Amino acid sequence: MTSALDLEPILETVRRLCAGFPGEYWRERDRERTYPTAFVEALTEAGLLGVLIPEAYGGSGLGLTAA
């Protein structure tokens, strides 16, 4: 089981990543009805989309709490 302390590096990564996508980015996506491609690419590059995927398949292999 992952403790809250173990999650701090993940939380910091998410905070830093999300800071690069301010409200205006999301309002523009909403206005234009477009997919947040840059955000998803940033999540992917940071390794955050593979948190639940087993390491054997290229993911982090972490649990649901980490996700």
N, C-alpha and C positions, 0 to 999 in steps of 0.2 A: 504494500500500500504506500502511496506517495504522501508525504507529510506536506503541510503548508510551507514549511521552510524549503523543501526541495523544489517547490513551484516558483519561488521568487525569480530565478533567472528567466523562466518562461514568461512570467507576468511582466518583468521589465522589458523583455523583447516585444511583447504585445503593446505595452504602453508606448515605447519608442516608435514602433511601426505605426500605430494609430495616430500619433502626434503628427505624422507626415500627411495625414488625410483629414484636414479640418472640415468643419461643417459645410463650407462652401463647396468642397469636392462632392459631398453627398447631396447637397441641394442641386448642384448641376446635374448629377446623375439622375436625380428625380425629375428635374425639369425636362431633360432631354430623353428621359426614359431609356437610359443606356446602362449596360452592365458595368460594374466597377472593375474593369479589367486590370487597371494599374494596382488596385488594392489586392486583388486575388494574386496577381503576379508577385507582389511584395510578400504576401503570406507564404506563397510557394517558395520563393527564394530564401525566406527565413526558416524554412523547414516546418512551419506551423500547420500546414495542411496534412502532413503525414504523421501527426502525433499518434494516432491510433493504429496506423499501419505497422505490422510487425517489421522488425529490423531486417529480417530475411528478404523482405520485399521492398526495401528501400526507405522504410518509415522509421520513426523513432521508437516504436514499440512501447510507448507509455500508456497508462491507463486512462479511463474515462475522466477521472479527476483532472488530469493534466490537460485533457482536451477542453 
